[in-house]
């Protein structure tokens, strides 16, 4: 279940979550979820989402109320990116599960892809 509390173990580096959407042709779009405020044990009030790809000139930066909304927006951006280069998403890789865990990502993506949490 999505974590709406900023983690206590993020004292040295700010906690973020990176999600890579990997396409059939090997290209990828990276989404970075950057929750705020960055205070351990405090409820997250908003999430800044940054989506980029070396193959896509339309970088997306947006703000969302929850990590689930940011994850859903990242998936939509990844689908748009894949469609724009005539390919499809085949795998999703997430670094960590501080905010969205595997079941959250499965729900957001409709369990359509192979999902790895590293």
C-alpha positions as CSV (number, residue, x, y, z in Angstrom):
1,X,0.0,0.0,0.0
2,X,1.3,3.5,-0.9
3,X,3.2,5.2,1.9
4,X,1.9,8.7,2.6
5,X,4.5,9.3,5.4
6,X,8.0,10.5,4.6
7,X,10.4,7.8,5.8
8,X,12.5,8.1,8.9
9,X,15.6,6.6,7.3
10,X,16.2,9.5,4.9
11,X,18.4,11.6,7.1
12,X,21.4,12.0,4.8
13,X,19.8,12.0,1.3
14,X,16.2,13.0,0.4
15,X,14.0,10.0,-0.3
16,X,12.8,9.8,-3.9
17,X,11.5,6.9,-6.0
18,X,12.6,6.2,-9.5
19,X,10.5,4.2,-11.9
20,X,11.8,3.1,-15.3
21,X,9.3,2.2,-18.0
22,X,11.2,0.0,-20.5
23,X,9.9,-0.4,-24.0
24,X,10.1,-3.4,-26.4
25,X,12.7,-1.5,-28.5
26,X,15.0,-1.0,-25.5
27,X,14.1,2.7,-25.0
28,X,13.0,3.9,-21.6
29,X,11.3,6.7,-19.8
30,X,12.3,7.5,-16.3
31,X,9.9,8.9,-13.7
32,X,11.1,10.3,-10.5
33,X,8.7,10.8,-7.6
34,X,9.9,13.5,-5.3
35,X,7.6,13.7,-2.2
36,X,7.3,16.8,0.0
37,X,7.7,17.9,2.7
38,X,11.0,16.2,3.3
39,X,10.6,15.7,7.0
40,X,10.8,12.3,8.6
41,X,7.5,11.0,9.9
42,X,5.5,13.8,8.4
43,X,2.5,13.3,6.0
44,X,3.3,13.9,2.3
45,X,1.3,16.8,1.1
46,X,2.4,16.8,-2.6
47,X,4.6,14.9,-5.0
48,X,6.7,16.5,-7.8
49,X,6.9,14.1,-10.8
50,X,9.7,14.5,-13.3
51,X,9.5,12.2,-16.4
52,X,12.4,12.2,-18.9
53,X,13.9,10.1,-21.7
54,X,16.9,10.5,-23.9
55,X,14.6,9.7,-26.8
56,X,11.8,12.1,-26.0
57,X,12.1,15.9,-26.0
58,X,8.8,16.4,-24.1
59,X,10.1,16.2,-20.5
60,X,7.2,16.3,-18.0
61,X,7.3,18.0,-14.6
62,X,4.0,18.0,-12.7
63,X,2.7,18.2,-9.1
64,X,0.3,15.7,-7.6
65,X,-1.5,15.4,-4.2
66,X,-0.5,11.8,-3.6
67,X,2.2,9.3,-4.6
68,X,-0.5,7.1,-6.2
69,X,-1.6,10.0,-8.4
70,X,2.0,10.7,-9.4
71,X,2.5,7.0,-10.2
72,X,-0.6,7.0,-12.4
73,X,0.6,10.2,-14.2
74,X,4.0,8.6,-14.8
75,X,2.4,5.5,-16.3
76,X,0.3,7.7,-18.6
77,X,3.3,9.7,-19.7
78,X,5.2,6.4,-20.3
79,X,2.4,5.1,-22.5
80,X,2.3,8.4,-24.5
81,X,6.1,8.2,-24.9
82,X,5.9,4.6,-26.1
83,X,3.1,5.4,-28.6
84,X,5.0,8.4,-29.9
85,X,7.9,6.2,-31.0
86,X,5.7,3.3,-32.1
87,X,6.6,0.8,-29.4
88,X,5.1,-0.5,-26.2
89,X,6.0,-0.8,-22.6
90,X,7.3,-4.3,-21.6
91,X,8.8,-3.9,-18.2
92,X,8.7,-1.6,-15.2
93,X,11.6,-1.3,-12.8
94,X,11.3,0.6,-9.5
95,X,14.1,1.6,-7.2
96,X,12.9,0.9,-3.7
97,X,9.4,0.7,-2.3
98,X,9.5,3.7,0.2
99,X,6.4,5.2,-1.4
100,X,4.9,2.9,-4.1
101,X,5.4,-0.9,-3.6
102,X,4.9,-3.7,-6.1
103,X,1.1,-4.1,-5.6
104,X,0.7,-0.3,-6.0
105,X,2.6,-0.4,-9.3
106,X,0.7,-3.5,-10.4
107,X,-2.6,-1.7,-9.8
108,X,-1.5,1.5,-11.5
109,X,-0.3,-0.4,-14.6
110,X,-3.2,-2.9,-14.6
111,X,-0.6,-5.6,-14.1
112,X,0.2,-5.5,-17.8
113,X,4.0,-5.7,-17.5
114,X,6.8,-7.5,-15.8
115,X,7.6,-5.5,-12.6
116,X,10.9,-5.5,-10.8
117,X,11.7,-3.7,-7.5
118,X,15.4,-3.2,-7.0
